[in-house]
Amino acid sequence: MRLTILAALAIAVSAPALAQAPVERRQIGTATLENVPVIPADVKAAVQRYQNYRDATFRDWLPDGSMLITTRFGTTNQLHRVAAPGAARKQLTFFDEPVASADTIPGSNRFVISRDTGGDEWFQLYAMGLTGEPASLTEPGTRNQSLVFSKDGQLAAWSRAVKGSGDYAIMVANPADVTSRRVAYQGTGASGPVDVSPDKRTLLLARNFSNREIRLSLLDLATGRTTELPFTRQAARYEEPRFTPDGKGIIAITDHQSDVRRLVRIDLANGRRTVLTPQLKWDVETYELSDDGRTLAYSVNEDGYSRLRLVDLAEQRTLPQPNLPRGVMTGLGFSPEGSKLAVSLSTARSAGDVWTWDLAGGQLTRWTESELGGLDPMNLAEPELIRFSSFDGLSVPAFVYRPVGVPVGTRTPVVIDIHGGPESQSRPAWNPGAQYMANTLGATVILPNVRGSDGYGTKYLNMDNGPKREDSVRDIGALLDWVARQPGLDKERVAVYGQSYGGYMSLASMIHYGDRLVGGVERYGISDFITFLNNTEAYRRDNRRAEYGNETDPAMRKVFERINPLANVRKITKPMLVMQGANDPRVPKSESDQVVAGIRSNGVDAWYVVFSDEGHGFLKKHNNDLRREVETVFLRQLFNPGR
């Protein structure tokens, strides 16, 4: 790894290096800051106004009709129980690290939570109840995910990865007895259980070859043998696959022979498919089926907004729909007896809350009232959905947050915020960063969904794969053209901003369009695809090769050598802020180290912040506060130099 990084850095700095100013380094908590000035008191106060919000995300129901939610306590998200609509949030977990998920063990008031350490994503599973200490179900030093239960709660199954291997094992256990844990099957690649058959004899497994191809198979728990389902061999995605209540079929979200993802029922005996969501123009994003198999609830991602629909499958008729706020769904689940549907939702002006829909009475009831930390929702921006034409005529969508109360015709600075993934999507959910930059910095924030983004069909999703990588960068060039034509935007004060793959896009934009940008911010971005693919964790390497290209292929390696930001770092001539979690398993810290060194070798100012207790994303509030403070000072200097 060290030799690979040094070789790449040698290429990047092969041109004569300019004299570098001394690096000023200081420590704030777990963060190491380089070349970052002291944060003014007014910045700290402004940041807190937008960081003190809380949200509520539905996790699961308990048998007594209460529900489990995650919400922030102190600095991290922890698990809480809400007994009834409007009832207090009773805290159940008290960890320093955030709780990533929680699933009720069927037929009991116990549940299993997942958490990692310092953002390393080596998740451990713990069984616990409403009182008492959690009991570990998994082995230290392993990564555990894809937890499913039998209907009676006596069988749990999950996938386990170990360091240095891309192959997952399928684990099973009685969640009440950790000594019953055993390996049911040693899988190949990124395999995991997705459901348990009603008779508990079979696991439905999904193997993720890429974000474009998932295959399904059946694991016989008695013999340990697997049988691939032949109707999933043709490349397609099969998301959230589950057995039908009678065990004779499966239901899944798939883009098989379709540009959009549909919900289908597949007969296991003959592979016959029945489309449950016909005539859709947008992707199904998630669904829930009542235990009796009668009522189907599913959500459609319509241009970024979630639309919930309910269907009576027995009578093949649409049921009344709840009138929910316009936003993005974060949780969905039928109550144990099937009479209520829990929905959690985030909007542009609310951080996220939980509602229930009474199917028989048609009544929508709000369970939680989350705080915005003193912010007035009416003073927050409502994003506008726009589209711009790219270099090849492609229509590219984007959400635009304009400062509230700015007089018509006022030219504001611009922040172009590019999402990660790349198979992800910027959506009109609660976005404290966009709201903060709009209403405190006075900047218009644009979140483009460049080609390769999810949510706009399979063809759009695949438009940036492999050698076509820089076509998505050219979309940013087209967006800059659009900015220049807008009377309310200042084309002379545009900064680019992104995280993960968006961090790569930020670096690439600085290289290709640096003359049209004042600077850039990137968090844990890819600076060299070759070193990234060599050093990302083994359990995800093949999946990323399927998206970006295989660095061991000579032709693809030449493409990487041509487009890598590190190979072109001499073209970055404007200031950049780089931030990184030291424990990041996806984009290792070495990616940020080498690009910061390369930028500084140009004699260009590079601020660098590293959090020792974070990974791929900053999940602890105090770290996120500091991150926002540093961004504020940096962007202020870019937009108002000399002030």
N, C-alpha and C positions, 0 to 999 in steps of 0.2 A: 504494500500500500504506500509506504513511504517513498519507494523508488518511483512509483507511478506518478505520485503527486509532484515530486521533484522534477521529473522529466517534463511533465506538462507545464510546470512553472518556468522551466528553462526556455521552452518555446515562447511562452507569453512575454518574457522579459529579454528576448534575444536582441531587441533593439537597445541602443545605449540608454541606460537608466538615468533619469534626472535625479538631482540631489533631493533627498527626502528629509523633511523636517522631522525632528525628534518626536516620537510617539509619547503623548501624555496619557498616562494610565492611572485610573483610580478605581476604588471598589465601593459599591453601594449594595449592601446585603449580599445576595448571591450573584450579583451582576458585576462583571468586569467591563469598564467603559474606557475606550481609547479615543482620544481627541474630542471628547464630548465636553462642552463647557458646563459650568454650573447651571443648574435649572433654576430660573427665576421663580419667586414665590407666586406670582400671578399665574404662571403656567401650571404649577401644582394645583392651585385652587380651581382653575378652569377645567383641568383634566378630571378632578374628582366629581365635578357636577355631572359628567357623562359616564363615570365609572361606578357609581354607587347604586346602579339599578340591580334588581333581582328578577329572575324569570322562574317559571315553573314548567317542567317537562314531565308529561305522563310516562310512567315506566310500566306499571302493571296494577291489576286489581288484587285485593285480598279477599278471601272467602266471605268475610262479614260485610262486604260492600264498601269498605274503605279502599283507598288507593295509595300506591307508592308513587312519589314524585322525586325528582332531583331539583334542588335549588341551592343557591350559594349560601353557605354559612361561613362567616369569616372571610377566608381568602379562596376557598375552593367549593365546588359543588359537592353536596352530601345528600344522602338519602333521607327523606322525610315521609311520614304517614299523615294523610289527611282523612279524617273520619267521616266527614260530611261536607256538603257545599258550604263554603265560608268558614269552615272550622280551622283551628290553628294548625300550623305545620309542625308536627311533633318530630323532632330530629331523632334519627335512628343510628346514624354513623357519625363518627367524630375523628376522622383521619386527617393527617396533614395533606395527603394526596387526594385528588378528586376521585369520586366514584364514577366509573365510566358507564355502568349499566346495572340493572337490577331486574330479576325475573322471579316471579312467585313460583314456588314448588307446588304443583297442583294438589288440591285437597288438603292444604295445610296453611298455617299462617307464617310459614318460614319462606325464605327466599335466598337467592344466590346473587351476590354482587361481584363485580369485576373492577379491579384497579391495578395500576402499575406503580412504578417508583420513579419519580423525577422525570416523567415523560418518556421513559425508555421503551414503552409499548410491549414489555414482557409481562403481559397481564396474568394475574393470579385470580382464582375463583375462591370465594368464601361463602359458606352457608351460615345463615344466622336467622334469628327470630326477632320479635319485637323487643325482647330483652336478652341480656346475656352477651357473651363474647362471640365473635365470628370464628368459625372453624374452617381451616384451609382444606380445600378439596384437591389442590394441585401441588406440584413439586416446584420448589424454588429454582430459579434459573431457566424456567420453561415459559413459553408463550401459549396462552390458552384462550380459545374463542369459540364461536359458533355453538353455544350452549342450547340444548333442546331437552325436553322432558317427555316421558310417557304420560298418558292422560291420568294415570293414578298417582303420578309423582314418585314412583318407586325406582325409576330408571332415569338417569341423566347421562347424556352423551355430549362430548365436545371434541374439538381438535387440539392437538398439542404439537408445538414445534420446539426444537432444541437448537442451541447455538451452532452455527456453521452448516446447517442443513436446510434445504428448501422443501423437504418432505415432511408432511404432517402425519401424525398417528391419530387414530380415532380411539378415544378413551370412553369407557363406560363405568358407571358406579351407581350404587344406591346413595343418593345424596344424604341420607341419614347415617351412613356408615362409610367413612373414608377408606377403611381397610378393604372395602370391596372393589376399589379402583383397579382397573386392568386395561391393557391394550387390547381392543377388539379387532383392530386391523391397522397394519402399517401401510399408510397410503403413499402414493407417489405424487409429488407436487403439492399445490395448494388445495388439498381436499378437506372437507368438513361435513359433519352431519347437519341436515336441515330439518329433519323431522323423524319421529318414531312412529311406526305403524300402529294402528289401534290394538293389534294383538301382541305388541312388544317383541315380535320376532325379527323385525327388519328395520334397518335404518335407511333412510333416503340420504344419499351422499351427493354433494356437488363438488366438482373439481373445476377450479377457476384457472383456465389457460391464459386468459387475458381479460381485459374489460370489454371484450367483444365476443368472447367464447366461453361458455360454461357448459359442461357435460354432467349428466346425472347418472347415478348407478344405485343399485340396491345391495346392501350388506346384510347377509344372513348371520345373525348373531350367534346361532348355534354352531355353524361350520366355519365362520370367518371368511367365507367366500363372497366375492362381489360379482354382480352382473350389470354390465353397462346397458343402459336403456338405449336401444339402437336409434330411436327417433330423436335423440339429442346429439347425434354424431355430426350432423350438418352444423357448421359454425353459426352459433346464435347465442344470445344471453338467455339464461333461465334464472330469474331472480325470485327469491322468496318461495321456492317450491315447497308444497306441503301435500300430504296425503288427504284425500277426501275422507269424510267420516266413515265410510264403509271400507276404506283401505283398497278399493279397486281402481282408483285413479289418483292423479295428482292435479293440483292447480298451481299455476306459475305465471309470472309476468315474463313475457318473451317478445323478442323482435323477429322471431322465426318467420321468414317470408313476408316481412312487413318493415316499413321504414320507421314506424312508431312501435313502442312496446305495448302489447295488449295482454289482457288477462285471458288465459285459456285453461280448459279442463282437458286432460289427456287420459284416455283409457289405457291402463297398464297392459291389458291383454292384447290389444291390437294397435295401439298407438294412435287411435282416432282422436282428432282434436275438435273441440267445440269452443269457439270464441265467445267469451262471456261479456266482452266489451266491444261490440261491433261499431263500425262507423266513427271511430275516434280519429281526430286529427292531431292529438297530442299524446304524450307518454302517460301510461299508468305508473304512478310512483310508489304506491304501497297499497295493501289491502288487508282486510280481516274477514274471516268467515266464522259465523256463529258455530258453537259446538254441535248443534243439530244439523248444520249444513244448509239451513234454510235461508239465512239472511247474509248477503254479501255487502260489505262496505268497501269502497275503493276511492282513491284520490287520484285525480288527473292533474298533471303539471301543465297548465295552460299558460304558455308564455311567461313562466316563472311563478305564477300564482296557483295555489292549491285549490282544487274544486272537489268537494266531497260528494259522492253519489251512493245511494243505497238501493239495493235490488232484492226483491223476493224471488229467489231462484225456483222455488216450488211452483209459483204461479206465473213466473216470467213477467213480472211487472215492476216498474219503478216505484219506489216508496218515497214518501215526503222527505225532503232534504232540510237540514237545519240551516238557518240563515246566519252563517258564521262571518266574522270580520274578514276582510280581504287580506290574505297573507299567505304564510307558508306553514304547512303542517309539520309538527315535530313528534307527534305520537298518536297512536290509534289503538283501541282495544275494546272488545265486548266484555261486559261484566260477566261473572261466572254463570248466572242464570240466563244471560242473553237478552235481558230486557233493556239494557242501556249500552250506549256506545260512548266511550271516553275519547276526547279529541284534545290534543294540545296544539297551540297555534301561536306563531310569532308574526307580528306585523311591523310595518315601517315605523309606527309610532307607539308600539307596545312591545316589551321585552319577551313576553310569552306567558300564556296562562292556559288553564285546563277547563274544559266544559264537558258536560254530558248531555246526550240526546236520548230522551225517552222515546223508544220506538212506538209504543202503543199510544201514548198520550200526545206525541209530537211536541214535547216541551224541551227547550234548550235551557240548561241550568249552568251557571258559572260557578266553578268550585274554588278558584283561586283569584286573588287580586294582587298582582305583583307591582312592586314599586318601581318608579323611574328615578328614584333618588332625588326628587325635588324638581325634575324637569317638567315643563308644561308641554303636554303632547301637541297642543295647537301651535307651539313655536318650533316644532320639528318639521323637517322637510318631508314631503310625500314624493317619492321618486317618480320621474316621468320616464315611460318606456319610449325610446326612440330607435330608429334604424338608420344606418348609413351604408352607402355602397362602397365595397372594397375594390381593389385593383382589377379584379376579374368580373366585376358586376355582382358579386355575392352580397346579399342583404345581411348585415350583421346587426343584431340587437344589442342594446345597452340601456342600463338604468342610470338616470341623471338626477343627482341630488343638488339642487340649487339653494343657496342661502335664503332663508326666510326673511322677507322684508327688504330685500335689496331692490332699489329703484330700477324700473325698466330701463334698459340701455346701459346700465352699469357693467363695465367689463371686469369680471372677476378672474383671479387666477384659477388654474385647473389642476386637479389631481386625477390621473388616470389610474384606477385601481384594478389590477388584473388578477383574476382568481387563479388558484392552483389546480391541480388535477393531473393532466389538463382536462380529464373527463369529469369536469365539475361544472357548476353553473352559478353565476351571481344571480341572486333572487331577492325580491323585495321583502325580506324578513328584517327583524331588528338588527340594525347595523350601527352600533354606537360610534364606530370610527368615522363612517361617512357623515353621520349627523354632527359629530364634533368638528370635523374639518370644515363642513359647510357653515356651521353657525358660530364657530369660534375663530377659525382662520379666515372665514369669508371666502372660501374656495368652492367652486363648483366641482363636485366629485362625480366622475363618470366611471361606471363599472361595465365594461364591454364583455360580451360573451362571444369571443372570437371563434373562428372555425376550430373544431375539435372539442367545443363545449358540449356538455350533455343537455338534454331537454329539447332538442330541435330535430330529432330523428337520427337514424343510424348513418345516413349518408353524410350529414353535417358533422357527426361525431368523428368520422374517419378521415376528414379532409386534411388533417395535419399529421398523419401517421408517417413514421420513418423519414424518408428523404424529403417529404413535403413540410417538414418542421417549420421552416422559415416563412411559409405562406401565412401562418398565424401572426408572425411578427409584422408582415406587410399589412395585415388588418389594422395594426396600430398606426402605421403610416397613413392609412386611409382615414382613421379616426382623427389624426392630427389635421388632415385636410378639412374634415368636417368642422373641427374646432375653429379653424381659421376663418370659416365662413359665417360663424355665429356672432351677431352683434353684441351679445352679452358676455362673451368669453375673450380673455386676453391671450392671444396666441404667443405672446412674448413671455408669458409666465405659466408654463406648463411643466409639471413634474410627473414622473412615472413611478408607480408604486405596486409592489406585488409580493406574494409569499409562495414558497415552494416552487412549483412550475411557474407561477406568476413572478417569482424572483428571477428565474431564468429569463422570462419575458421582459422584465425590467432591465436586466443587464443587456439583453439583445437590442432593446429599444434605445438604450443609451449608446450602443455601438452604431446602429443604423441611422438614428435620428437625433443624435446628440446636438446637432446644430439647431434643433427646434425645441429642445428641452433645457430647463435650467438645472436639472439634477434628478436624482432618483433614489428611491428607498427600496431595498430588497431584504426580505427575511428568509433565511435558510433556503436560498435558491441554488439551482444547479448551475455551476460555473463551467463544468467540463463533463460531457456525457460519458466519456470513457472512464474517468476516475469515479464518477458517480455510480455507474453500473458495476464497477469492480468493488466498490466499498459499501454500497447499500446492503442491508441485511439479506442474507441468503434466502430467507423465506419469501421475499418479494422480488427477487432479481429477475426471474423469468417473466413475471407479469410486466415488469417495466421494460424489458427487452421487446416484448410484443407490441408495446406502444411506441417507444422511442426508436427501436432498431437494435440489432445485435452488434455490439462493438467487436465481436470476434470475426464478423464477416468483413473481408477486406474492403468491399465496395462501401458498406455502411460506415466503416471506420474512417474512410476518406471523407465522407460527408461530415462526420463529427469533427474531424480535424479542421474542416473548413468553417463550420458554423459555431464551434465552441466559443463562448464568451472569453474564456481564458486565452484562447489562441488569438483573439482580436482585442484584448484588453487595452492595447496601446491606443485604440480609437476612443476610449472613454476619457473625455477631457473635462467633464463637469463633476462637481462633488457628488458623492454617494454615501448613504447611510446603510450599513449592513448589520443585521441582527441574527443571532443564532442561539439555539439551545444546545448545550454541550452533550446531551444524551440522545440526540436525534438519531433514530435508527434508519430513517428513510433517506434524508439528505444529510450525510455526516458533516460534522463541523469542519472537516478538511476542505469541503467545497467553499465555505466562506473564508477560511484562512487564506487559501491560495488566491482568491480573487481580490481580497483586501490588499495582500502583498503586491499583486500585479497593478492595481490602481495606484497605490502609493509609489510604485516604481516609475510611474509617469510624472510624478511630482504633483498629483492631484489629491485633493483632500478627501480622505475616507474615514468616516466615523465608524466605530465597530463596538458592538455591545454583545457580550456572551453571558447567558444565564446558566449557571452550573447545575441548577435543579429543574431544568426544562428540557423538553424534547422537540418534537415537530409541532410547534405551536406553544404559546405561553398561557398556561391554564391557571396559574396562581395570580390572584388579583394584584398583589403588590408588584409583581413582575410586569403585569400588563399595564399598571399605572405608570411605572417607570418607562416602559416602552413608549407609551403615548406621550409622555413628557419629552423624551428625547426627540421623537418625531416632530413634535410641535416646534421645538427650538430649531431643528434642522430646516423644516419647511418655511418657517418665518424668515430665516436667513436667505433661503432661495428666492422667496417671493418679494422680500423687502430688504435687499442687500444694503448694508451700512446702517440699518436701524437697530 
